Amino acid sequence: MVTGGAAAVPAQPCDLVTVPARQGLEAVDILRLRDGVGPVLHDGTCDTLGFLVPPGTADGWDVPGSACTQTYGRGVALGGPGGDGTAAEPPVTGTGWLVPPEGAGAAATDPVVLRAALGEAARTIEAVDRCQ
């Protein structure tokens, strides 16, 4: 990965779980309170969030309302361009960090923990919507 003409630190491979922003924001809150959250991306229009998960997660991901895609070796260049400690570049064009790598509790979100948080988030949203 090249950023601003300088070679970045080697990217840590990852897969990407994308979810609607509302469910993703609930899940981020749940993960921050309990188990820790890895880096999280938002798209430019803030319609979806993307959780970085370990490579290989996409092979068995089956959570309704979400998608998990392989990044084929693209990942997060930790430590910013040249390892200078600045914010890492997002691995997907047109995105920004909701939870940057340097502010995350882990290099990637554990897929089992993420699955549980997304389920809890969906149930919370459903309950709120019923009360309105």
Secondary structure, 3 states (H helix, E strand, C coil): CEECCEEECCEEEEEEEEEEHHHHHHHHHHHHHCCCCCCEEEECCCCEEEEEECCCHHHHCCCCCCEEEEEEEEEEECCCECCCCCCCCCCCCCEEEEECHHHCCCCCCCHHHHHHHHHHHHHHHHHHHHHC
